[in-house]
Amino acid sequence: MTVPSAGRLITVAGIDGAGKSTLAAALHSALNNAGHDAVLIGKHTTEVPADAALSAYLDSLNAIVYRRDQTVGAACGEHYWLFALAAWYSLQDRLVIQPALKAGTHVILDNSHHKIIARYAANPSVPPGLARQVFAHLTSADLVLFLRISPGEALRRKGGFTPLEAGRTGHTGDAFVSYQDDVSARLREQAGQEGWVPIDVTGLTPGSVLDQALASLAPRLGFT
């Protein structure tokens, strides 16, 4: 029996409003259309192939982390949410991402943990480096497409934002810009790692961003 070659893990990073989900979906379609076996995994992906019980358990954890009553968030505290997020990412990595890669399927990961690390690095109530430690065991990406954009341009694209996207520092556009500028700086610190490819998306159409992403895949991962 021939063992399939391992799939590649491609993640998309950037601040809120950079276009991560748009690129991830387009990249998934482009790879499948080109004959590659690829799946798109996002923050609500909870299906564990051929295991209904694990799928239900993963979905219950997803509900706690992402579908909670917003009024309970502040009461639980920053450390609780960091460890809850770490539990979610750990299970999704173990139960969904790793089996797909082992089966030879390429994984396009939207909403990767890199932004979570950046957010906690910008949070003075959490010890420096703690977020990096609790996510350090996750499968390393073969390629991280880092979408670069100014917070002001990101806000113009989004049109609005949630309190979390402003770091719960205020409700004005200035609060969003200030917080996202800090998160962007923390992402740039991570971008020095191997496998990170920056793409300046300022003024680019989604199609142009996809073209640049595909051009980065070919030489680095051997895609055609």
Residue frames as a rotation matrix with the C-alpha (Angstrom) as fourth column:
MET 1
0.575 0.818 0.000 0.00
0.818 -0.575 0.000 0.00
0.000 0.000 -1.000 0.00
THR 2
-0.299 -0.688 0.662 1.40
0.675 -0.642 -0.363 3.35
0.675 0.338 0.656 -1.04
VAL 3
0.016 0.238 -0.971 1.57
0.891 -0.444 -0.094 5.93
-0.454 -0.863 -0.220 1.75
PRO 4
0.667 0.289 0.686 0.47
0.641 -0.692 -0.331 9.36
0.379 0.661 -0.647 0.46
SER 5
-0.518 -0.817 0.253 2.89
0.606 -0.560 -0.565 12.25
0.603 -0.139 0.785 0.67
ALA 6
-0.309 0.387 -0.869 2.06
0.834 -0.329 -0.443 14.56
-0.457 -0.862 -0.221 3.56
GLY 7
0.511 0.564 0.648 -0.07
0.771 -0.634 -0.057 17.56
0.379 0.529 -0.759 2.77
ARG 8
-0.658 -0.713 0.242 1.15
0.570 -0.682 -0.459 21.11
0.492 -0.164 0.855 3.26
LEU 9
0.206 0.677 -0.706 -0.21
0.946 -0.322 -0.032 23.55
-0.249 -0.662 -0.707 5.85
ILE 10
-0.622 -0.304 0.722 -0.77
0.557 -0.819 0.136 27.06
0.550 0.487 0.678 4.54
THR 11
0.031 0.626 -0.779 -2.02
0.942 -0.278 -0.187 29.72
-0.334 -0.728 -0.599 6.93
VAL 12
-0.034 0.059 0.998 -3.09
0.549 -0.833 0.068 33.31
0.835 0.550 -0.004 6.40
ALA 13
-0.113 -0.109 -0.988 -2.17
0.962 -0.260 -0.081 35.97
-0.248 -0.960 0.134 8.98
GLY 14
-0.629 -0.097 0.771 -2.89
0.379 -0.905 0.195 39.67
0.679 0.415 0.606 9.36
ILE 15
-0.941 0.326 -0.091 -4.84
-0.091 -0.503 -0.860 42.20
-0.326 -0.800 0.503 11.38
ASP 16
-0.152 0.969 0.192 -8.63
0.629 0.245 -0.738 42.41
-0.763 0.009 -0.647 11.35
GLY 17
0.682 0.513 -0.522 -9.79
-0.078 -0.658 -0.749 43.69
-0.727 0.552 -0.409 7.98
ALA 18
-0.297 -0.900 -0.318 -6.71
-0.539 -0.117 0.834 42.57
-0.788 0.419 -0.451 6.05
GLY 19
0.263 0.472 -0.842 -8.71
-0.962 0.200 -0.189 40.11
0.079 0.859 0.506 3.91
LYS 20
-0.661 -0.616 0.428 -7.59
-0.679 0.734 0.008 36.83
-0.319 -0.285 -0.904 5.47
SER 21
-0.171 0.677 0.716 -10.87
-0.002 0.727 -0.687 34.93
-0.985 -0.119 -0.123 5.03
THR 22
0.723 0.417 -0.550 -11.30
-0.487 -0.256 -0.835 36.21
-0.489 0.872 0.018 1.47
LEU 23
-0.023 -0.828 -0.561 -7.83
-0.986 0.112 -0.126 35.02
0.167 0.550 -0.818 0.48
ALA 24
-0.667 -0.252 0.702 -8.14
-0.489 0.858 -0.157 31.68
-0.563 -0.447 -0.695 2.28
ALA 25
0.261 0.862 0.435 -11.39
-0.036 0.459 -0.888 30.85
-0.965 0.216 0.151 0.48
ALA 26
0.756 -0.009 -0.655 -10.01
-0.631 -0.275 -0.725 31.93
-0.174 0.961 -0.214 -2.91
LEU 27
-0.303 -0.947 -0.103 -6.79
-0.953 0.302 0.027 29.98
0.005 0.107 -0.994 -2.37
HIS 28
-0.404 0.257 0.878 -8.76
-0.246 0.894 -0.375 26.86
-0.881 -0.368 -0.297 -1.45
SER 29
0.680 0.732 0.049 -10.81
-0.097 0.156 -0.983 27.10
-0.727 0.663 0.177 -4.64
ALA 30
0.520 -0.541 -0.661 -7.76
-0.854 -0.310 -0.417 27.80
0.021 0.781 -0.624 -6.80
LEU 31
-0.539 -0.780 0.317 -5.85
-0.792 0.598 0.125 24.79
-0.287 -0.184 -0.940 -5.49
ASN 32
-0.155 0.567 0.809 -8.78
0.018 0.820 -0.572 22.44
-0.988 -0.074 -0.137 -5.95
ASN 33
0.812 0.473 -0.341 -9.42
-0.278 -0.200 -0.940 23.78
-0.513 0.858 -0.031 -9.44
ALA 34
0.208 -0.837 -0.506 -5.76
-0.969 -0.107 -0.221 23.08
0.131 0.537 -0.833 -10.25
GLY 35
0.420 0.057 -0.906 -6.17
-0.283 0.956 -0.072 19.44
0.862 0.287 0.418 -9.22
HIS 36
-0.732 -0.679 0.065 -4.76
-0.239 0.166 -0.957 19.60
0.638 -0.716 -0.284 -5.69
ASP 37
0.148 0.726 -0.671 -6.55
0.614 0.464 0.638 17.94
0.775 -0.507 -0.377 -2.80
ALA 38
-0.860 -0.444 0.251 -7.08
0.145 -0.685 -0.714 20.82
0.489 -0.578 0.654 -0.37
VAL 39
0.135 0.893 -0.430 -9.45
0.899 0.072 0.431 21.67
0.416 -0.445 -0.793 2.48
LEU 40
-0.319 -0.109 0.941 -10.33
-0.142 -0.977 -0.161 25.02
0.937 -0.186 0.296 4.02
ILE 41
-0.023 0.241 -0.970 -10.36
0.901 0.426 0.084 25.05
0.434 -0.872 -0.227 7.81
GLY 42
-0.236 0.037 0.971 -11.68
-0.124 -0.992 0.007 27.99
0.964 -0.119 0.239 9.80
LYS 43
-0.820 -0.201 0.536 -12.66
-0.507 -0.177 -0.843 28.82
0.264 -0.964 0.043 13.34
HIS 44
0.033 0.884 0.465 -15.95
-0.913 0.216 -0.346 26.93
-0.407 -0.413 0.815 13.10
THR 45
0.076 -0.078 -0.994 -14.58
-0.660 0.743 -0.109 23.77
0.747 0.665 0.005 11.45
THR 46
-0.140 -0.040 0.989 -15.50
-0.951 0.283 -0.123 20.99
-0.275 -0.958 -0.078 13.89
GLU 47
0.828 0.522 -0.205 -16.10
-0.561 0.786 -0.262 17.91
0.024 0.332 0.943 11.74
VAL 48
-0.281 -0.857 0.433 -13.81
-0.771 0.470 0.431 15.02
-0.572 -0.213 -0.792 12.62
PRO 49
-0.192 0.240 -0.952 -13.97
-0.871 0.405 0.278 12.54
0.452 0.882 0.132 9.72
ALA 50
-0.040 0.288 -0.957 -15.84
-0.092 0.953 0.290 9.33
0.995 0.099 -0.012 10.58
ASP 51
-0.651 -0.152 -0.744 -16.18
0.680 0.319 -0.660 10.18
0.337 -0.936 -0.105 14.27
ALA 52
0.114 0.835 0.538 -19.48
0.319 -0.544 0.776 11.71
0.941 0.084 -0.328 15.29
ALA 53
0.693 0.156 -0.703 -18.67
0.712 -0.002 0.702 11.70
0.108 -0.988 -0.113 19.01
LEU 54
-0.291 -0.879 -0.378 -15.41
0.849 -0.420 0.320 13.65
-0.440 -0.228 0.868 18.58
SER 55
-0.593 0.164 0.789 -17.14
0.512 -0.679 0.526 16.03
0.622 0.715 0.318 16.15
ALA 56
0.509 0.859 0.057 -19.82
0.434 -0.314 0.844 16.75
0.743 -0.405 -0.533 18.75
TYR 57
0.480 -0.400 -0.781 -17.21
0.821 -0.109 0.560 17.30
-0.310 -0.910 0.276 21.45
LEU 58
-0.629 -0.757 0.178 -15.17
0.764 -0.558 0.324 19.64
-0.145 0.340 0.929 19.25
ASP 59
-0.274 0.623 0.733 -18.33
0.419 -0.608 0.674 21.55
0.866 0.491 -0.095 18.36
SER 60
0.704 0.542 -0.459 -19.21
0.626 -0.169 0.761 21.94
0.335 -0.823 -0.458 22.04
LEU 61
-0.018 -0.797 -0.603 -15.79
0.831 -0.347 0.434 23.47
-0.555 -0.494 0.669 22.70
ASN 62
-0.716 -0.194 0.671 -16.22
0.621 -0.615 0.485 25.74
0.319 0.764 0.561 19.69
ALA 63
0.282 0.913 0.293 -19.50
0.526 -0.403 0.749 26.95
0.802 -0.057 -0.594 21.15
ILE 64
0.589 -0.126 -0.799 -17.81
0.768 -0.220 0.601 27.84
-0.252 -0.967 -0.033 24.43
VAL 65
-0.367 -0.891 -0.269 -15.03
0.709 -0.455 0.539 29.79
-0.602 0.007 0.798 22.72
TYR 66
-0.977 -0.161 0.141 -16.76
0.211 -0.619 0.756 31.43
-0.035 0.768 0.639 19.74
ARG 67
-0.393 0.903 0.173 -20.53
0.162 -0.117 0.980 31.21
0.905 0.413 -0.100 20.29
ARG 68
-0.562 0.087 -0.822 -20.74
0.825 0.127 -0.551 32.27
0.056 -0.988 -0.143 23.90
ASP 69
0.694 0.720 -0.021 -22.98
0.702 -0.670 0.242 34.90
0.160 -0.183 -0.970 25.43
GLN 70
0.062 -0.749 0.660 -20.91
0.426 -0.578 -0.696 38.06
0.903 0.324 0.283 25.00
THR 71
0.589 0.235 0.773 -21.88
-0.471 -0.677 0.565 39.28
0.657 -0.697 -0.288 28.47
VAL 72
0.979 -0.203 -0.001 -19.79
0.125 0.596 0.793 36.57
-0.160 -0.777 0.609 30.16
GLY 73
0.591 -0.790 0.161 -16.52
0.449 0.155 -0.880 37.39
0.671 0.592 0.446 28.40
ALA 74
0.055 -0.598 0.799 -15.14
-0.427 -0.738 -0.523 40.04
0.903 -0.313 -0.296 30.70
ALA 75
0.640 0.278 0.716 -16.16
-0.764 0.135 0.630 38.15
0.078 -0.951 0.299 33.83
CYS 76
0.971 -0.234 -0.052 -14.06
0.235 0.972 0.000 35.12
0.050 -0.012 0.999 32.90
GLY 77
0.584 -0.779 -0.227 -10.81
-0.291 -0.462 0.838 37.07
-0.758 -0.423 -0.497 32.56
GLU 78
0.444 -0.470 -0.763 -7.95
-0.896 -0.217 -0.388 37.13
0.016 0.855 -0.518 30.08
HIS 79
-0.614 -0.743 0.265 -6.16
-0.750 0.654 0.096 34.01
-0.244 -0.140 -0.960 31.34
TYR 80
-0.096 0.659 0.746 -9.29
-0.063 0.744 -0.666 31.88
-0.993 -0.111 -0.030 31.06
TRP 81
0.820 0.490 -0.295 -9.84
-0.287 -0.095 -0.953 32.90
-0.495 0.867 0.063 27.44
LEU 82
0.035 -0.881 -0.472 -6.19
-0.999 -0.021 -0.034 32.34
0.020 0.473 -0.881 26.55
PHE 83
-0.761 -0.367 0.534 -6.33
-0.454 0.890 -0.036 28.78
-0.463 -0.270 -0.844 27.85
ALA 84
0.221 0.895 0.387 -9.78
-0.017 0.401 -0.916 28.18
-0.975 0.196 0.104 26.33
LEU 85
0.708 -0.043 -0.705 -8.42
-0.683 -0.294 -0.669 29.27
-0.178 0.955 -0.237 22.96
ALA 86
-0.397 -0.915 -0.071 -5.37
-0.916 0.390 0.092 27.06
-0.057 0.101 -0.993 23.47
ALA 87
-0.438 0.317 0.841 -7.67
-0.135 0.902 -0.411 24.08
-0.889 -0.293 -0.352 24.13
TRP 88
0.660 0.742 -0.115 -9.67
-0.175 0.003 -0.985 24.83
-0.731 0.670 0.132 20.97
TYR 89
0.459 -0.548 -0.700 -6.62
-0.886 -0.223 -0.407 25.21
0.067 0.807 -0.587 18.73
SER 90
-0.555 -0.701 0.449 -5.01
-0.747 0.657 0.102 22.10
-0.366 -0.278 -0.888 20.24
LEU 91
-0.138 0.581 0.802 -8.03
0.044 0.813 -0.581 19.89
-0.989 -0.045 -0.138 19.53
GLN 92
0.824 0.442 -0.355 -8.62
-0.303 -0.187 -0.934 21.25
-0.479 0.877 -0.020 16.03
ASP 93
0.088 -0.887 -0.452 -4.95
-0.996 -0.067 -0.063 20.71
0.025 0.456 -0.890 15.23
ARG 94
-0.682 -0.417 0.600 -4.92
-0.539 0.842 -0.027 17.16
-0.494 -0.342 -0.799 16.60
LEU 95
-0.235 0.717 0.656 -8.32
0.181 0.696 -0.695 15.96
-0.955 -0.045 -0.293 15.38
VAL 96
0.783 0.622 -0.006 -8.77
0.162 -0.213 -0.963 17.80
-0.600 0.754 -0.268 12.07
ILE 97
0.673 -0.535 -0.511 -5.57
-0.727 -0.604 -0.325 19.34
-0.135 0.590 -0.796 10.71
GLN 98
-0.300 -0.898 0.323 -3.02
-0.791 0.423 0.441 16.62
-0.533 -0.123 -0.837 11.45
PRO 99
-0.062 0.303 0.951 -5.15
0.233 0.931 -0.281 13.75
-0.970 0.204 -0.129 10.02
ALA 100
0.908 0.406 -0.107 -5.77
0.020 -0.297 -0.955 15.76
-0.419 0.865 -0.277 6.83
LEU 101
0.386 -0.847 -0.365 -2.06
-0.914 -0.403 -0.032 16.44
-0.121 0.346 -0.930 6.36
LYS 102
-0.383 -0.535 0.753 -1.19
-0.492 0.808 0.324 12.80
-0.782 -0.246 -0.573 7.06
ALA 103
0.280 0.603 0.747 -3.70
0.382 0.644 -0.663 11.72
-0.881 0.471 -0.050 4.40
GLY 104
-0.543 -0.602 0.585 -1.93
0.778 -0.099 0.621 13.92
-0.316 0.792 0.522 1.84
THR 105
0.424 0.770 0.477 -4.50
0.853 -0.516 0.075 16.73
0.304 0.375 -0.876 1.86
HIS 106
-0.694 -0.611 0.380 -3.28
0.482 -0.787 -0.386 20.32
0.535 -0.085 0.840 1.81
VAL 107
0.145 0.714 -0.685 -4.80
0.985 -0.173 0.029 22.50
-0.098 -0.678 -0.728 4.54
ILE 108
-0.432 -0.130 0.892 -5.64
0.268 -0.963 -0.010 26.17
0.861 0.235 0.451 4.08
LEU 109
-0.184 0.292 -0.938 -6.03
0.979 0.136 -0.149 27.52
0.084 -0.947 -0.311 7.61
ASP 110
-0.050 0.286 0.957 -8.01
0.097 -0.952 0.289 30.69
0.994 0.107 0.020 8.16
ASN 111
0.681 0.338 0.649 -8.03
-0.524 -0.394 0.755 32.32
0.511 -0.855 -0.092 11.60
SER 112
0.214 -0.697 -0.684 -4.68
0.430 0.696 -0.575 30.82
0.877 -0.171 0.448 12.61
HIS 113
0.635 0.048 -0.771 -3.24
0.772 -0.015 0.635 31.25
0.019 -0.999 -0.047 16.10
HIS 114
-0.387 -0.889 0.243 -0.68
0.868 -0.440 -0.231 33.85
0.312 0.122 0.942 15.02
LYS 115
-0.205 0.381 0.902 -3.16
-0.031 -0.923 0.383 36.70
0.978 0.051 0.201 15.54
ILE 116
0.832 0.491 -0.257 -4.06
0.199 0.168 0.966 35.33
0.517 -0.855 0.042 18.98
ILE 117
0.186 -0.859 -0.477 -0.39
0.983 0.158 0.098 35.39
-0.009 -0.487 0.874 19.96
ALA 118
-0.587 -0.412 0.697 -0.10
0.520 -0.852 -0.065 38.97
0.620 0.324 0.714 18.69
ARG 119
0.288 0.790 0.542 -3.18
-0.070 -0.547 0.834 40.08
0.955 -0.278 -0.102 20.63
TYR 120
0.887 0.050 -0.459 -1.92
0.427 0.289 0.856 38.62
0.176 -0.956 0.235 23.88
ALA 121
-0.163 -0.986 -0.045 1.54
0.975 -0.153 -0.162 40.07
0.153 -0.070 0.986 23.31
ALA 122
-0.546 0.044 0.837 -0.20
0.149 -0.978 0.149 43.45
0.825 0.206 0.527 23.19
ASN 123
0.569 0.822 0.016 -2.11
0.033 -0.042 0.999 42.68
0.822 -0.567 -0.051 26.41
PRO 124
-0.266 -0.786 0.558 -0.32
-0.564 -0.343 -0.751 43.99
0.782 -0.515 -0.352 29.53
SER 125
0.288 0.457 0.841 -2.39
-0.956 0.178 0.231 41.78
-0.044 -0.871 0.489 31.87
VAL 126
0.998 0.006 0.062 -0.84
0.001 0.994 -0.108 38.55
-0.063 0.108 0.992 30.51
PRO 127
0.358 -0.934 0.011 2.84
-0.085 -0.020 0.996 37.64
-0.930 -0.358 -0.086 31.12
PRO 128
0.297 -0.321 -0.899 5.00
-0.933 -0.300 -0.201 38.19
-0.205 0.898 -0.389 28.04
GLY 129
-0.608 -0.623 -0.493 5.56
-0.756 0.643 0.120 35.00
0.242 0.446 -0.862 26.10
LEU 130
-0.519 0.442 0.732 2.77
-0.363 0.661 -0.657 32.99
-0.774 -0.607 -0.182 27.76
ALA 131
0.565 0.789 -0.240 0.66
-0.539 0.133 -0.832 32.84
-0.624 0.600 0.501 24.59
ARG 132
0.141 -0.597 -0.790 3.64
-0.921 0.215 -0.326 31.68
0.364 0.773 -0.519 22.55
GLN 133
-0.779 -0.496 0.385 4.22
-0.618 0.711 -0.335 28.87
-0.108 -0.498 -0.860 25.04
VAL 134
-0.257 0.743 0.618 0.66
-0.264 0.561 -0.785 27.52
-0.930 -0.365 0.053 25.05
PHE 135
0.793 0.530 -0.301 0.51
-0.413 0.104 -0.905 27.46
-0.448 0.841 0.302 21.24
ALA 136
-0.034 -0.948 -0.316 4.08
-0.930 -0.086 0.358 26.24
-0.367 0.306 -0.879 20.64
HIS 137
-0.523 -0.185 0.832 3.09
-0.136 0.982 0.133 22.59
-0.841 -0.044 -0.539 20.17
LEU 138
0.556 0.828 -0.076 0.77
-0.196 0.041 -0.980 23.26
-0.808 0.560 0.185 17.22
THR 139
0.344 -0.381 0.858 1.71
0.832 0.547 -0.091 21.97
-0.435 0.746 0.505 13.78
SER 140
-0.313 -0.548 -0.776 4.10
0.071 -0.828 0.556 24.41
-0.947 0.119 0.298 12.13
ALA 141
0.774 0.609 -0.174 2.86
-0.071 -0.190 -0.979 25.95
-0.630 0.770 -0.104 8.90
ASP 142
0.094 -0.708 0.700 4.79
0.907 0.351 0.232 25.27
-0.410 0.613 0.675 5.72
LEU 143
-0.672 -0.239 0.701 3.87
0.556 -0.788 0.264 28.77
0.489 0.567 0.663 4.58
VAL 144
-0.046 0.633 -0.773 2.36
0.799 -0.441 -0.408 31.77
-0.599 -0.636 -0.486 6.37
LEU 145
-0.279 0.059 0.958 0.92
0.759 -0.598 0.258 34.38
0.588 0.799 0.122 4.03
PHE 146
-0.323 0.042 -0.946 1.17
0.795 -0.530 -0.295 37.61
-0.513 -0.847 0.138 6.03
LEU 147
0.172 0.501 0.848 -1.20
0.854 -0.505 0.125 40.25
0.491 0.703 -0.514 4.67
ARG 148
-0.616 -0.499 -0.609 0.21
0.723 -0.665 -0.188 43.70
-0.311 -0.556 0.771 5.39
ILE 149
-0.012 0.642 0.767 -2.14
0.618 -0.598 0.510 46.68
0.786 0.480 -0.390 5.56
SER 150
-0.880 -0.256 0.399 -2.45
-0.105 -0.717 -0.690 49.84
0.463 -0.649 0.604 7.65
PRO 151
-0.699 0.647 -0.304 -5.12
0.621 0.339 -0.707 49.78
-0.354 -0.683 -0.639 10.38
GLY 152
-0.433 0.540 -0.722 -6.74
-0.352 -0.839 -0.416 52.86
-0.830 0.074 0.553 8.84
GLU 153
-0.572 0.182 -0.800 -7.13
-0.790 0.137 0.597 51.13
0.218 0.974 0.065 5.47
ALA 154
-0.893 0.247 -0.376 -8.38
0.294 0.953 -0.071 47.98
0.341 -0.174 -0.924 7.21
LEU 155
-0.591 0.698 -0.404 -11.03
0.326 -0.251 -0.911 50.01
-0.738 -0.671 -0.079 9.02
ARG 156
-0.405 0.435 -0.805 -12.15
-0.777 -0.627 0.052 51.63
-0.482 0.646 0.592 5.76
ARG 157
-0.750 0.098 -0.654 -12.57
-0.399 0.722 0.565 48.16
0.527 0.685 -0.502 4.28
LYS 158
-0.829 0.388 -0.403 -14.49
0.548 0.709 -0.445 46.81
0.113 -0.589 -0.800 7.26
GLY 159
-0.290 0.726 0.624 -16.71
0.026 -0.646 0.763 49.81
0.957 0.237 0.168 7.85
GLY 160
0.578 0.457 0.676 -17.27
-0.681 -0.186 0.709 48.74
0.450 -0.870 0.204 11.46
PHE 161
-0.433 -0.769 -0.470 -15.69
-0.234 0.600 -0.765 46.65
0.871 -0.221 -0.440 14.18
THR 162
0.574 0.569 -0.590 -16.40
0.365 0.467 0.805 44.72
0.734 -0.677 0.061 17.36
PRO 163
0.859 -0.264 0.438 -15.17
-0.508 -0.537 0.673 45.70
0.057 -0.801 -0.596 20.84
LEU 164
0.671 -0.634 0.384 -12.66
0.321 0.716 0.620 42.81
-0.669 -0.292 0.684 20.68
GLU 165
0.416 -0.499 0.760 -11.21
0.884 0.024 -0.468 44.21
0.215 0.866 0.451 17.43
ALA 166
0.458 -0.287 0.841 -10.45
-0.178 -0.957 -0.229 47.41
0.871 -0.045 -0.489 19.32
GLY 167
-0.511 -0.713 -0.481 -8.93
0.280 0.391 -0.877 45.50
0.813 -0.582 0.000 22.22
ARG 168
0.354 0.777 -0.520 -11.87
0.841 -0.021 0.541 46.62
0.409 -0.629 -0.661 24.34
THR 169
-0.589 -0.659 -0.467 -10.15
0.783 -0.608 -0.128 50.00
-0.200 -0.442 0.875 24.59
GLY 170
-0.568 0.438 -0.697 -13.01
-0.232 -0.897 -0.375 52.08
-0.790 -0.052 0.611 23.19
HIS 171
0.149 0.772 0.618 -15.68
0.584 0.436 -0.685 52.41
-0.798 0.463 -0.386 20.55
THR 172
0.618 0.031 -0.785 -14.10
-0.425 -0.827 -0.367 54.97
-0.661 0.561 -0.498 18.23
GLY 173
0.949 -0.312 -0.046 -12.19
0.079 0.376 -0.923 54.45
0.306 0.872 0.382 15.02
ASP 174
0.267 -0.892 0.364 -9.11
-0.758 -0.428 -0.493 55.78
0.595 -0.144 -0.790 16.77
ALA 175
0.229 -0.129 0.965 -9.37
-0.808 0.528 0.262 52.97
-0.544 -0.839 0.017 19.33
PHE 176
0.911 0.132 0.392 -9.48
0.093 0.857 -0.506 50.39
-0.403 0.498 0.768 16.54
VAL 177
0.767 -0.640 0.052 -6.52
-0.112 -0.212 -0.971 51.94
0.632 0.738 -0.234 14.71
SER 178
0.174 -0.729 0.662 -4.40
-0.948 -0.307 -0.088 52.24
0.267 -0.612 -0.744 17.85
TYR 179
0.359 0.018 0.933 -5.03
-0.571 0.795 0.204 48.68
-0.739 -0.606 0.296 18.97
GLN 180
0.937 0.039 0.348 -4.60
0.225 0.693 -0.685 47.13
-0.268 0.720 0.640 15.52
ASP 181
0.620 -0.782 0.061 -1.37
-0.504 -0.457 -0.733 49.08
0.601 0.424 -0.677 15.06
ASP 182
0.017 -0.581 0.814 -0.03
-0.966 0.201 0.164 47.38
-0.258 -0.789 -0.558 18.18
VAL 183
0.558 0.259 0.789 -1.23
-0.145 0.966 -0.214 43.95
-0.817 0.006 0.576 16.99
SER 184
0.978 -0.205 -0.047 0.36
-0.035 0.063 -0.997 44.59
0.207 0.977 0.054 13.59
ALA 185
0.261 -0.932 0.250 3.71
-0.887 -0.334 -0.318 45.34
0.380 -0.139 -0.915 15.24
ARG 186
0.021 -0.195 0.981 3.46
-0.707 0.690 0.152 42.05
-0.706 -0.697 -0.124 17.17
LEU 187
0.856 0.298 0.422 2.71
0.085 0.725 -0.684 40.17
-0.510 0.621 0.595 13.97
ARG 188
0.761 -0.632 -0.148 5.75
-0.423 -0.310 -0.852 41.73
0.492 0.711 -0.503 12.31
GLU 189
0.011 -0.750 0.661 7.86
-0.976 0.135 0.170 40.35
-0.217 -0.648 -0.730 15.16
GLN 190
0.304 0.175 0.937 6.63
-0.160 0.978 -0.131 36.85
-0.939 -0.110 0.325 14.28
ALA 191
0.961 0.217 -0.172 7.20
-0.186 0.045 -0.982 37.46
-0.206 0.975 0.084 10.57
GLY 192
0.167 -0.973 -0.161 10.92
-0.986 -0.168 -0.009 36.95
-0.018 0.160 -0.987 11.02
GLN 193
0.010 -0.116 0.993 10.32
-0.369 0.923 0.111 33.22
-0.929 -0.368 -0.033 11.35
GLU 194
-0.915 -0.401 -0.042 10.99
-0.217 0.402 0.889 30.82
-0.340 0.823 -0.455 8.51
GLY 195
-0.665 0.651 0.367 8.12
0.744 0.620 0.249 30.35
-0.065 0.438 -0.896 6.09
TRP 196
0.168 0.728 -0.665 6.50
0.508 -0.642 -0.574 33.77
-0.845 -0.241 -0.478 6.49
VAL 197
-0.592 -0.266 0.761 5.78
0.802 -0.281 0.526 35.60
0.073 0.922 0.380 3.23
PRO 198
-0.374 0.464 -0.803 4.61
0.254 -0.782 -0.570 39.23
-0.892 -0.417 0.174 3.52
ILE 199
-0.439 0.326 0.837 2.13
0.867 -0.091 0.490 40.54
0.236 0.941 -0.243 0.96
ASP 200
-0.844 0.174 -0.508 1.30
0.039 -0.924 -0.380 44.25
-0.535 -0.340 0.773 0.95
VAL 201
-0.418 0.777 0.471 -2.42
0.900 0.425 0.098 44.23
-0.124 0.465 -0.877 0.13
THR 202
-0.238 0.315 -0.919 -2.91
0.206 -0.908 -0.364 47.99
-0.949 -0.276 0.151 0.21
GLY 203
-0.111 0.288 -0.951 -4.98
-0.754 -0.648 -0.109 49.03
-0.647 0.705 0.289 -2.81
LEU 204
-0.920 -0.281 -0.274 -5.02
-0.393 0.679 0.620 45.52
0.012 0.678 -0.735 -4.27
THR 205
0.141 0.957 -0.252 -8.10
-0.918 0.222 0.330 43.66
0.371 0.185 0.910 -5.47
PRO 206
0.444 0.067 0.894 -8.78
-0.586 0.776 0.233 40.20
-0.678 -0.627 0.383 -4.02
GLY 207
0.990 -0.058 0.131 -7.77
0.137 0.647 -0.750 38.73
-0.041 0.760 0.648 -7.38
SER 208
0.467 -0.870 0.158 -4.40
-0.400 -0.367 -0.840 40.47
0.789 0.329 -0.519 -7.29
VAL 209
0.091 -0.387 0.918 -3.77
-0.986 0.095 0.138 39.27
-0.141 -0.917 -0.373 -3.73
LEU 210
0.755 0.244 0.609 -4.60
-0.207 0.969 -0.132 35.71
-0.622 -0.026 0.782 -4.82
ASP 211
0.886 -0.458 -0.075 -2.18
0.006 0.172 -0.985 35.97
0.464 0.872 0.155 -7.74
GLN 212
0.113 -0.887 0.448 0.63
-0.791 -0.352 -0.499 36.99
0.601 -0.298 -0.742 -5.39
ALA 213
0.242 0.044 0.969 -0.23
-0.823 0.538 0.181 34.20
-0.514 -0.842 0.166 -2.97
LEU 214
0.943 0.149 0.297 -0.19
0.021 0.865 -0.502 31.59
-0.331 0.479 0.813 -5.73
ALA 215
0.644 -0.765 -0.014 3.11
-0.245 -0.189 -0.951 32.94
0.724 0.616 -0.310 -7.01
SER 216
-0.014 -0.633 0.774 4.54
-0.986 -0.119 -0.114 32.41
0.164 -0.765 -0.623 -3.51
LEU 217
0.580 0.320 0.749 3.28
-0.539 0.840 0.059 28.83
-0.611 -0.438 0.660 -3.31
ALA 218
0.958 -0.083 -0.274 4.85
-0.190 0.530 -0.826 27.55
0.214 0.844 0.492 -6.51
PRO 219
0.187 -0.972 -0.144 8.57
-0.375 0.065 -0.925 27.96
0.908 0.227 -0.352 -5.73
ARG 220
-0.348 -0.358 0.867 8.33
-0.912 -0.085 -0.401 27.36
0.217 -0.930 -0.297 -1.99
LEU 221
-0.046 0.446 0.894 6.02
-0.629 0.682 -0.373 24.34
-0.776 -0.580 0.249 -1.88
GLY 222
-0.893 -0.408 0.189 6.47
-0.112 0.609 0.785 22.94
-0.436 0.680 -0.590 -5.37
PHE 223
0.059 0.978 0.201 2.89
0.323 0.171 -0.931 23.64
-0.945 0.119 -0.306 -6.47
THR 224
-0.953 -0.267 0.143 2.04
0.216 -0.266 0.940 24.04
-0.213 0.926 0.311 -10.14
